[in-house]
């Protein structure tokens, strides 16, 4: 027989917090528990129902609003982190010249059908019109990767944004270099970081995430408490390295070419990228490079990328590995192109990879991995926020 619950077994309800937001230019005083999301406040407390909720996992972008001048997924943002912030929803752009032009362009180009994604899409589109220096289709599509549309195929959406950017240029209005920073975003926000201008891979600083001609480029440096000769012996052995990489599995390799797959799970979306690639290693310089391309078996996403690494001695019996990764993803998992998710994804994968390499170099085995999960990535993203000054 189950033991009846006593009053001490039941968790006490969270006490609501008094918050003050500026929403669409007007002060709003609300009460919210620490776990309440910004989207809930906007929809349920302030009746601003143009903010749509769909996946509620930060994947689809339907809930995108502006927080302190940055596009933000309101389904992942705690309302308590927005105390004192300025929030703009679709209802607040009535009479806005850029939004009026976008709405007209969306109508003209048949850029909506069911309309569920449209509020979030318009919020992101307005940010792009303000910020992008030119109506480049590749850049627009890359920047829209965090907003999913199931109906239109994006053609009308991309055309609408390009046309309004051209209208902006004709009117002599210069683009903003980045979203305004008059009020710094509070810790805990989930902003879409502004896209950096293209930078040569060799000049990008360690720890950066930039965008170059539609490719996401990241650099990291990792440390291993093992001699460089031992580390290079592992890194130059492609099957051994693959066993250390979360979610990766080689099918066939001759040491220079390979086939295999990588598993990814993000919220309701899962993918198994199957493909092939090439591997080169320079024993003298202790440098290597892996290039590959793959396609999800379900046909929902494609990925291609190049990873280069260099092993160097840091101190006695310790090594550093400089890693540079260039990639792009198209399809349902295109949100991984966004820098704030890229940083979390790369930090999580590298953390698991380094731990597995250390285990192998110490005479053990890499632990079994079931792939890259959304929860693990989001934990890495949150840790990154709290590390920022």
C-alpha positions, 0 to 999 in steps of 0.5 A: 500500500502506498504511504499517504503524502504528508504536508512536508512531502508536497513542495511549497508553491513558488512565491510570485515575483513583482516585475515591471516591464516596458511592453510596446512602449507602455509600463506593465506591472505583473506577478510571475513565479520564477519559472514563468516564461515571458511568452506566458506573461505576454499572452496570458497576462497582457493579452498580446496573443500575436506572440505564438507558442508552438514547439516551446523548446526554442526550435521553431521561432514562432514566439520571437519578440524583441527584448532590449532590441534583440530578437528573443525566443520568448518561450525559453526566456524567464519572465523574471530575467526581463524585469526592467527590460523593453519588450516589443511584440507584433502589436507594438509595431502598428504605424512603424514604417519598416513593419508596414513595408514588410507587411505589404511585401509579405502580402505582395509576395504571398509570404504567408499561408496558415500564418502561425509562424508570421508574427515571429517571422516578421519580428526577425525580418524587421531586425534583418531589414534594419541590420543587413548591409545588402539584400543577399539571398544566402545571408537572408536564408542563413539568418532566417534559419531559426524561424521555421515555416511549414507552408511557404518554402520561404521563397516569398519571405526571402523576396519580401525581406530583400525588397524592403532592404532595397526600399530602405537603401533607396530611401537613404537609410543606412543599416544598423551595424547591430541591434541597439545596445542602449539597455544591455540584455539581462543575464539569462536572455536567449538572444539571437546574436548579431551576425558578424561580418565575414572574417578569415578563418586564420584571424578569428580569435579562439572562442569566437563564432562568426559567419563567413559567406553563409558558413558558421566558423568557430575556433576553440583551444582544448588542453590535455594532460598528456605528451604531444606525441601521445595526443597526436598518435590518437588524433592521427588515428581516425577510427580512434578519434571517431570513437571519442566524438559524441554521436559519431560512428564510422562505417568504413575507412581506408585511413584517408576517406570514410563513410559513417553517421552522426546522430543529433536530437534537438527537441522534437527533431531528431536526425541521423546524418549519413555521409562521407568525407576525407581525412589528412594528417601531417605527422611532422607538423602534427596538423590534421583536417577532416572534411565531410558532408551528409544528409539526414535519412529523413531528408529533412536536413543537410550538413557539410563542414571542415574541421582542422586541428593542430597539436602543440606542447603546452608544458611538460607532458601536457598539450594544447589542441587548436581546433577550427570548425567551419560548417553549415546546416540546411533544413529543420536543424538550421537553427544550429547555425545561430551563434548562441546555439553554436557556442553551446553545441561546440562547448558540449561536444568538445567537453565530451570529446576531451573527456573521452580522449583523456580516458583513452590516453589514460588506458581506458575506453571512451564512454558510449554516446547516444548522440547530441541532445537538446538538453545537453546543448541548452545546459552548455548555453546556460553555463556560457551565459553565467560565465560572461561578465 
